Amino acid sequence: MHELIRLAWRYLWAQPLTAALNLLLLSLGLAAISFVLLVSEQIEAGVRRDLAGIDLVVGAKGSPMQIMLSGVFHLDVPTGNIPLSTLKALRSQPLVARAVPLSLGDSLRGYRIVGTETSYIDLYKASLDQGQLWQAPLQAVLGAEVAERTGLKLGDPFAGSHGLGEQGDAHEGANYTVTGILKPTGTVLDRLVLTDLASVWQLHEAHHGPGNQAELAHGQESGHEHEAESGAEAQALEAQRELTLLLISYRSPLAAISLPRWVNAQPGLQAAAPALETARLLRMVGAGTEVLQGFAVVLLLAAALSVWVALLNAVRARQADLAMMRMLGAPPWRVAVLIGMESLILAAMACVIGLALGHGLCEALGQLLADRQSLRLTGAWTSPWELSLPLLAGALAALAAAWPAWRAYRLDVSELLQAPR
């Protein structure tokens, strides 16, 4: 068998350009299928992790898809702000088990700074790797990816930039202090900077309305005669405060029917059901993956046809060699196996190259998305469906070699010897 494999290898590369072209077509087809499997599975797994029991996202009137993308995956800008009173109203609903507030608006080198409560960390069952959670305004906890990419450590100060991109103006004179770093979770938390709601309100009230805070501080320092006035100002300030989004978990399945309608009936509020919106999103992504899979199938079929033509021509060109093998005692099946072995060697090489190329492309895409603080992909991901790729390549190789091998098996040595030269 060893001699047969070595002879098949030599025959395969007797025409190097043809063999290289067939290898390229097979490898590209298998790489495309591997790439689609890796990316689609990681996207679906990431969506399931990031949803983490979030049944409803409440935001300002606008597109439900935009609300879901900005509130769950932090991949889009929010549709606006909603009153702080919405949080109290929803928490008073008997069908609501949990309401997690989010306040957006600033970023750190492209990573979003999210004002929230510790229940947001509990939502993903995350835990601290270093330090502690915030205890006062302008203290922040970094996700694992943020800490790694920015190099910030416990106790380091940093200034947030206004806006959700990297080009915003920095909030001068109001630095955050890193008090904790989360362990890697594989969720959206890894690429977020978390702080309390008061930090976001303090920065934006100072930026947009310093007079309110100055008047409130002056009222507190003026004595008892101004206590009523300062209390009224505090209530007025509280009424003006806003949130960006609310993440809702249902207490009962009945909430899925009544709660979104109740939210949408409120002025300025919009409900987005992540389960429905992600299904729409995955259908849109699925259309692109189907196109790529179709392209991969065309490549594989073209490769199989090319291998078939190459082997058929090889049998015709090597009739004298094959006849000599028969005369030296080689049985017909051995000659047929030699032809099939060429195709299988080509398929085995294409599997190795195609899988390596598919994982490499996935890793490159993951690095590109990481630089843009987007979805997390890695080439180290393995899919059980990849085990079917060697079987697919072997089946195509066997199919392409079937007719040429049969022709080699049916060679009539006596006719070849009597044929005029």
C-alpha positions in Angstrom: 0.0 0.0 0.0 2.9 2.3 0.8 4.3 1.9 -2.7 0.8 2.5 -4.2 0.5 5.8 -2.3 4.0 6.9 -3.4 3.2 6.1 -7.0 -0.2 7.9 -6.8 1.6 11.0 -5.4 4.1 11.0 -8.3 1.3 10.6 -10.8 -0.7 13.4 -9.2 2.1 15.9 -9.5 3.2 14.8 -12.9 1.0 17.7 -14.1 1.7 20.3 -11.4 -0.4 23.1 -12.8 -3.5 21.0 -13.1 -3.0 19.5 -9.7 -2.4 22.9 -8.1 -5.6 24.3 -9.8 -7.7 21.4 -8.5 -6.2 21.7 -5.1 -7.0 25.5 -5.0 -10.6 25.0 -6.1 -11.2 22.3 -3.5 -9.5 24.2 -0.7 -11.4 27.4 -1.4 -14.7 25.6 -1.4 -14.0 23.8 1.9 -12.6 27.0 3.4 -15.8 29.0 2.5 -17.9 26.3 4.2 -15.7 26.2 7.2 -15.7 30.0 7.5 -19.5 30.2 7.3 -19.9 27.4 10.0 -17.5 29.1 12.4 -18.9 32.6 12.0 -22.6 31.7 12.1 -22.2 29.4 15.1 -20.3 32.1 17.0 -22.8 34.8 16.2 -25.7 32.6 17.3 -23.8 31.6 20.5 -22.9 35.2 21.2 -26.6 36.3 20.7 -27.8 33.6 23.2 -25.2 34.7 25.8 -25.9 38.4 25.5 -29.7 38.0 25.7 -29.2 36.4 29.1 -32.8 36.4 30.2 -33.6 39.8 28.7 -37.2 39.6 27.6 -37.9 43.2 26.7 -35.9 46.3 26.0 -37.6 49.7 26.6 -36.3 52.8 24.9 -37.4 56.0 23.2 -39.8 55.9 20.2 -38.0 54.6 17.1 -36.9 51.4 15.5 -37.2 48.2 17.7 -34.2 46.7 15.9 -32.1 49.8 16.8 -33.3 49.7 20.4 -32.3 46.0 20.7 -28.9 46.5 19.0 -28.1 49.4 21.2 -29.5 48.0 24.5 -28.4 44.4 24.3 -25.4 44.2 22.0 -24.2 47.9 22.1 -23.7 47.9 18.4 -25.9 50.9 17.4 -26.8 54.3 18.8 -29.9 54.5 21.0 -33.0 56.2 19.7 -33.0 58.7 22.5 -33.7 59.0 26.2 -36.6 58.2 28.4 -37.7 59.7 31.7 -36.3 58.3 35.0 -39.9 57.9 36.2 -40.3 55.0 33.6 -38.0 52.9 35.8 -40.2 53.3 38.8 -43.4 52.7 36.8 -42.1 49.4 35.3 -40.8 48.2 38.6 -44.2 48.6 40.0 -45.7 46.4 37.4 -46.5 42.9 38.9 -45.5 41.2 35.7 -41.9 42.6 35.8 -39.4 40.5 37.7 -36.4 42.7 37.0 -35.7 46.1 35.4 -32.1 47.1 34.8 -31.5 50.7 33.8 -28.8 51.8 31.3 -27.6 55.3 30.7 -25.4 55.8 27.6 -23.7 58.8 26.1 -19.9 58.5 26.7 -17.1 56.2 25.7 -13.5 55.3 26.4 -11.4 54.9 23.3 -14.5 53.6 21.5 -15.6 51.3 24.4 -19.0 52.5 25.8 -19.3 53.8 29.3 -22.6 52.5 30.7 -24.3 54.0 33.8 -26.2 51.2 35.4 -26.8 49.2 38.6 -25.0 46.1 39.9 -28.0 44.1 38.8 -26.6 44.5 35.2 -23.5 42.5 36.2 -25.7 39.9 38.0 -27.7 39.6 34.8 -24.7 37.9 33.1 -23.5 36.1 36.3 -20.2 37.9 36.0 -17.7 38.2 38.8 -14.7 40.4 39.6 -11.2 39.4 38.7 -9.6 42.3 40.6 -10.8 45.1 42.9 -14.3 45.9 43.8 -17.5 47.4 42.4 -18.1 51.1 42.4 -19.0 52.6 45.8 -19.3 56.3 44.7 -19.8 58.4 41.6 -16.9 58.5 39.1 -15.7 55.0 40.0 -15.7 52.5 37.2 -15.4 48.7 36.6 -13.8 47.6 33.3 -14.7 44.6 31.2 -11.9 42.1 30.5 -11.4 43.2 26.9 -11.4 46.9 27.8 -8.8 46.4 30.5 -6.6 44.3 28.1 -6.9 46.7 25.2 -6.5 50.0 27.1 -3.9 48.8 29.6 -5.7 50.4 32.5 -5.2 49.0 36.0 -6.8 49.4 39.4 -6.5 52.9 40.7 -5.8 54.4 37.2 -7.7 57.6 36.3 -9.3 58.1 32.9 -11.5 60.6 31.2 -14.5 59.6 29.2 -15.3 61.1 25.8 -18.6 62.6 24.9 -20.5 60.4 22.4 -20.3 56.8 21.6 -17.4 57.0 19.1 -13.7 57.6 19.4 -13.8 61.2 18.1 -15.8 62.8 21.0 -14.4 65.6 23.2 -13.1 64.5 26.6 -14.8 65.4 29.8 -12.1 67.6 31.3 -11.7 67.8 35.0 -13.9 64.8 35.7 -11.9 61.7 35.7 -13.1 58.2 36.5 -11.1 55.9 38.7 -10.8 52.2 38.0 -12.0 50.3 41.1 -12.5 46.8 39.5 -11.9 44.6 36.5 -14.3 41.8 35.5 -13.3 38.3 34.6 -13.8 37.4 30.9 -17.4 36.3 30.3 -17.6 36.0 26.5 -20.5 38.4 26.6 -21.0 42.1 25.8 -19.8 43.0 29.3 -16.2 42.3 28.2 -16.2 45.4 26.0 -18.0 47.8 28.4 -17.0 50.3 31.1 -19.5 50.1 33.9 -20.3 52.8 36.4 -23.3 54.0 38.4 -26.1 56.1 37.1 -25.1 59.1 39.3 -21.8 59.3 37.5 -23.4 59.8 34.1 -25.9 62.3 35.5 -23.2 64.2 37.3 -21.1 64.6 34.2 -23.9 65.6 31.9 -25.6 67.9 34.3 -22.3 69.6 34.8 -21.8 69.8 31.0 -25.3 70.9 30.1 -26.6 72.6 33.1 -24.1 73.6 35.8 -26.4 76.2 37.1 -28.8 73.7 38.6 -26.0 72.0 40.6 -24.6 75.3 41.7 -27.9 76.5 42.9 -28.5 73.2 44.7 -25.2 73.4 46.4 -25.7 77.0 47.4 -29.1 76.2 48.8 -27.6 73.4 50.9 -25.0 75.7 52.3 -27.4 78.7 53.1 -29.0 77.3 56.2 -32.4 76.1 57.3 -34.3 78.9 55.6 -33.5 77.5 52.2 -34.1 73.8 52.9 -37.6 73.8 51.4 -36.3 75.6 48.3 -33.4 73.2 47.8 -35.6 70.2 48.3 -37.9 71.5 45.6 -34.9 72.0 43.3 -33.7 68.5 44.0 -37.2 67.1 43.1 -37.2 69.2 39.9 -33.7 67.9 39.0 -34.8 64.4 39.7 -37.8 64.9 37.4 -35.5 66.1 34.6 -33.1 63.1 34.8 -33.3 60.6 32.1 -32.3 57.0 31.2 -31.4 55.6 27.8 -32.8 52.1 28.0 -34.4 49.6 30.4 -33.7 45.8 30.2 -36.8 43.9 31.4 -37.1 40.3 32.6 -40.6 38.9 32.9 -42.1 37.4 36.0 -44.7 35.4 34.0 -45.2 34.4 30.4 -48.3 36.4 30.4 -46.2 39.6 30.4 -45.1 38.9 26.8 -48.6 39.6 25.7 -49.6 42.6 27.8 -46.4 44.4 28.8 -45.1 45.4 25.3 -48.5 46.8 24.4 -48.6 48.8 27.7 -45.2 50.2 27.0 -46.0 51.2 23.4 -49.1 53.0 24.6 -47.1 55.3 26.8 -46.0 58.6 25.2 -42.4 58.5 24.0 -41.8 54.8 24.9 -41.0 51.9 22.5 -40.8 48.2 23.4 -38.5 45.8 21.5 -38.7 42.1 22.1 -35.1 40.7 21.6 -36.3 37.2 20.7 -38.3 38.6 17.7 -35.7 41.2 16.7 -32.7 38.7 16.9 -34.7 36.2 14.8 -35.1 38.9 12.2 -31.5 39.8 12.4 -30.3 36.2 12.1 -32.6 35.7 9.1 -30.9 38.7 7.4 -27.5 37.4 8.3 -28.6 33.9 7.2 -29.3 35.3 3.7 -25.7 36.3 3.4 -24.4 33.0 4.7 -26.6 31.1 2.2 -25.1 33.1 -0.6 -21.6 32.2 0.6 -22.5 28.6 1.1 -23.9 28.5 -2.5 -20.7 30.0 -3.8 -18.7 27.3 -1.9 -20.9 24.5 -3.4 -20.3 25.9 -6.9 -16.5 25.9 -6.2 -16.6 22.3 -4.9 -18.6 21.1 -7.9 -16.3 22.9 -10.3 -13.3 21.2 -8.4 -14.9 17.8 -8.7 -15.6 18.3 -12.4 -12.0 19.4 -12.9 -10.6 16.4 -11.0 -12.8 14.1 -13.1 -11.5 15.6 -16.3 -7.9 15.5 -15.1 -8.1 11.8 -14.0 -9.9 10.8 -17.2 -7.2 12.4 -19.3 -4.5 10.8 -17.1 -6.0 7.3 -17.7 -5.8 7.9 -21.4 -2.3 9.2 -21.3 -1.0 6.4 -19.0 -2.5 3.5 -20.8 0.9 2.1 -21.6 2.1 2.4 -18.0 -1.1 0.8 -16.7 -0.8 -2.0 -19.2 2.8 -2.6 -18.1 1.6 -2.8 -14.5 -1.0 -5.4 -15.5 1.6 -7.5 -17.4 3.8 -7.4 -14.3 1.0 -9.1 -12.3 -1.0 -6.2 -10.9 -4.6 -7.1 -10.6 -7.3 -4.8 -12.2 -8.5 -3.6 -8.8 -5.0 -2.4 -7.9 -4.9 -0.2 -11.0 -8.3 1.2 -10.2 -7.2 2.0 -6.6 -4.2 3.8 -7.9 -6.4 6.2 -9.9 -8.8 6.7 -6.9 -5.8 7.2 -4.6 -4.7 10.3 -6.6 -8.1 11.9 -6.0 -8.2 11.0 -2.3 -4.7 12.5 -1.7 -5.9 15.7 -3.4 -9.0 15.7 -1.2 -6.9 15.1 2.0 -4.6 18.0 1.2 -7.5 20.3 0.4 -9.1 19.4 3.7 -6.0 20.5 5.7 -5.6 23.7 3.7 -9.3 24.5 3.6 -9.8 24.1 7.4 -6.6 26.1 8.1 -7.7 28.8 5.7 -11.3 28.9 7.2 -10.0 29.3 10.8 -7.4 31.8 9.7 -10.1 34.0 8.0 -12.3 33.7 11.1 -9.4 34.9 13.3 -8.6 37.8 11.0 -12.3 38.9 11.0 -12.3 38.6 14.8 -9.3 40.9 15.1 -10.9 43.4 12.7 -14.1 43.4 14.8 -12.2 43.6 18.0 -10.4 46.7 16.8 -13.9 48.2 16.1 -15.2 47.1 19.5 -17.8 44.9 17.8 -18.7 41.2 17.9 -16.2 38.8 19.3 -15.0 36.0 16.9 -12.1 33.7 17.2 -10.4 31.2 14.9 -9.9 28.9 17.9 -13.7 28.0 17.8 -14.3 24.4 16.6 -17.6 23.3 15.1 -18.8 19.7 15.3 -20.1 20.2 11.7 -16.5 20.6 10.5 -16.0 16.8 11.0 -18.3 16.4 8.0 -16.0 18.3 5.7 -13.4 15.5 5.3 -16.3 13.2 4.5 -17.7 15.7 2.0 -14.2 16.1 0.3 -13.7 12.3 0.3 -17.2 11.7 -1.3 -16.5 14.3 -4.0 -13.1 12.8 -4.6 -14.5 9.3 -4.9 -17.3 10.5 -7.2 -14.8 12.3 -9.4 -12.5 9.2 -9.6 -15.3 6.6 -10.0 -15.5 6.7 -13.9 -11.7 7.1 -14.5 -11.0 4.2 -12.1 -13.6 2.1 -13.8 -11.9 2.9 -17.2 -8.6 1.8 -15.7 -10.1 -1.4 -14.3 -11.6 -2.3 -17.7 -8.4 -1.8 -19.7 -7.8 -4.7 -22.1 -4.1 -5.4 -22.1 -4.2 -7.5 -25.3 -5.9 -4.7 -27.3 -3.3 -2.2 -26.1 -0.4 -4.5 -27.1 -2.0 -5.1 -30.6 -2.7 -1.4 -31.2 -0.4 0.1 -33.8 2.2 2.5 -32.5 
